[in-house]
Amino acid sequence: MSIDTATLGAIVTAIGGLGMAACALVDTTKTLPGGGVSNTGFDAIEAAVRIFLPDAAREPGTPGLAASLLYTLHSNWINGVAAADQKAIAKSLIKLRLNPETSARYASAADVDPAALEEVARRMVTGTPLEAQHTNALGRLDLALTAILDAAYHRADQRYRNVSKTWSAVVAMLLAGFGGIAVADPGSHYSVTAQMLLALFCGILAVPLAPITKDLTSALSAGVKLAQTLKR
């Protein structure tokens, strides 16, 4: 097969299209119970929440703010709400649960003076104005909570992206493999084997190439034209 600019562009475009199709198929698993692939990574967020609220649960309709907190955060996660909004909602819901009973655990998690934070919680419940030392304790809690949630959401997002890409690569290889079988010469075992290996290789390349297909096609086209110019 002659490899020219048009052929290279067609190959790269086809591989990129395969990657996009595989990613789209994996994305459809979001319709499965529990959110499918979109559920991946939430366990990191859940672990961060349980540092402050060990009794939090995911079950819908469970009475109590702590019990329904994880269900709310999980709903935001699988629906792809903006990360900044998710973190802001998580922080607000966790801080709403600050009271004299939970203050000791909050203080331990955020490395804040327990007595000061308990007084903060008591004054917040009664509506009493905070003094300087109380404001400082609440500020330290806010900073620690922000850092913990930020790390958790970054870790969750990384895990989601890695798992999605891995499954997309598997789907791309399966699609490419079936395609290789379909176009291979059934009369030649070598032809089938070679076609399958080439198809699987294209499947491996499909997912990482999908986001940059257009740019890579343009770059290859420019490179081939340059090589042709230099040969004259």
N, C-alpha and C positions, 0 to 999 in steps of 0.2 A: 504494500500500500504506500503510495506516495505521500510523504509528510510535507505539506505546504501550509501556508498561513491559514487557509480555509479549513483544512483538515484538523490542524491543531486547535483552532477555535471551536470546531464542532466537538472534538473530543473533550476539551475542558468544559464546554457548556453542558454536554451530556452528563459528565461526572458530577458537575455542580447541581444539575437538575435532579440527579439520583439522590444526592445528599439532602436537598430540600424536601424531596418526597419522603425520604426516610424520617427526617425530623418531624414532618407533618404527621406521619403515621404514629410516631411515638407520642406526639402531642395529643393525639386523640384519646390516649389512655386517661386523660383528665376526666373523661365522662364515666369512668369506672367508679364503683363505690370506694370512698376514701380519697378520691382525687388522683389515683394512678400515680404517674411519674411526678406530678406536681406536689404530691405528699412528701417526696424525698427532701430531706434536710430539716424538716420541722422538728425532729427530735432534738436538734441542737438548741432551738428556741425554747422548746419545752423544758429542757434541762436548766436553761438560764432562769426561766420563770420559777421553777421549783426550788431554786436557791433561796428565794424570798417566800414563796407560797407552796410548800410541799403538798398541801391538800388540794391543789388545783387539779381539775379534771377536764376531759374533752367532751363529756356527754352533753348533748343538747337538752335543754329544758330542766337541767339540774338546778334547784334553788340555791341562791347564794352567789355573790359576785365572784368569789374565788373559784367556785365550782365551774362557772360558765366562762371564766376568763380565757382558758386555753381553747375552748370551742370558738370563741370570737376571733382569737389570734389565728387559729387554724383556718377559719373561713377566709380571713384576709390573705393568708399565705397562698392557699390553693387558687384564689381568684386573681392573684398577681397584682395586688394593691401596691402602689409605689412604696419602696423600701423605707423612705423617710417617714411616710405616713404610718406604716406598720410599726416602726420603732416608737414613734410619738404616742400612738394608741397604746402600745404595750406598756410604756413607761407610765402613762396616765392611769391605766387600770391597776398597775401594781402599786402605785403611790396611793390610790384610793383605798387600798386595803391596809394602809398604815394606821394602826390604832394601838392602844396600850398593850393589848395582848400579843400583837405581832411585832412590836417594836424591837424586842430583844433579838429576834431572828434577823430583822432588817439591819440592826446595828452590827451584828456579827458578820453578815454578808458584805456590808459596806465599810467595815472597820471604823465605825463611829461610836462615840461614847454612849453606852446603853442608857444611862440615866438621862442624858440630855435628849436623846431621841424619844425616850418614853414621855418626857415632859412635852416635847414637840407634838407627839401624837395626842396627848391629853388636851393640849391647848387647841389643836386643830378640831377635835371633836366638840369641845365646848365653845369654840369661837373666840378664845382669849388671844389677844395680840402676842406675837412672838417677840422675844428679846434678842439681843445681838448673838448670844451664845446659842440660842435655839435656831436662829437663822443660819448660823455657821454649820450646825449639825445637819440641818435640812439640805444645805447646799452641798455638803460632802456626800450625803446620801444620793442626791440627784446626779452628781458627777460619777459616782461608782455605778449607779444603775444605768446611766447612759453608756459607760464603757463596757459593762457586761452585756447589755443588749446589742450594742454595736458589734462586738466580737461574735456574738451568737448568730446574728443575722448574716454577717459576712461568711461565717463558717457554713451556715445553712445554704446560702446562695451558691457557694463554691461546690458543695456536695450535690446540689440539684443540677448544676451545669455539668459536672463530671458524669453523673449517672445518666443524664439525658443524652450526652454525647456518646457514651458507651453503648447504650441501647440503640441509638440512631445508627451507629457504626455496624452493629449486629444486623439490624434490619436492612441497611444498605448492602451488606455483603450477601444476605439472603436474596434480596431482589436482583442483585447483579449475578449471583450464581444461577438463579432460575433463568435469567436472561441469557447467560452464557450457554446453558443447556439448549435453550430454544433456537439459538442461531448456529450452534455447532453442527458439523457434518456428522450425522448418525452413523455413517459407514466407516469412520476412522476413529479408533479409540484415542490415538494420539491427539487428533484434532479436538475431541471433546475435552480431554485433559488440559491441553494448552489453553483452550477457550475458557475453561472453568477457572484456571489459575489467573488468567488475565482479568476475568470478570471479578474475581475475589479481590485482586489487587486494586481494581477501580473502585470496588465497594469500600475498601479501607481508606482510599483517598477522598471518597465522596463527601463525608461529613466535614473534615477540615477545609475542603475546597469550596463548599457551598457559599459561605459568606463573602468569599473573595473571587468568585468566578469571573465577574465582569472585569475587575482590575487585572486578574491574571491573564485573561484572554487578550486584553489590550497589550499587556506587557509582552506576551509571547508573539503576538502579531508584529509588534515593533522590533523584537529581537530577530525574527525570521527575515523581515525586510532589511534589517541592517546586515545580516549575514549574506543575503542575496546581493546586496549592493557591493559588499566587500569582495565578492567572488568575481564581479565583472572586471 
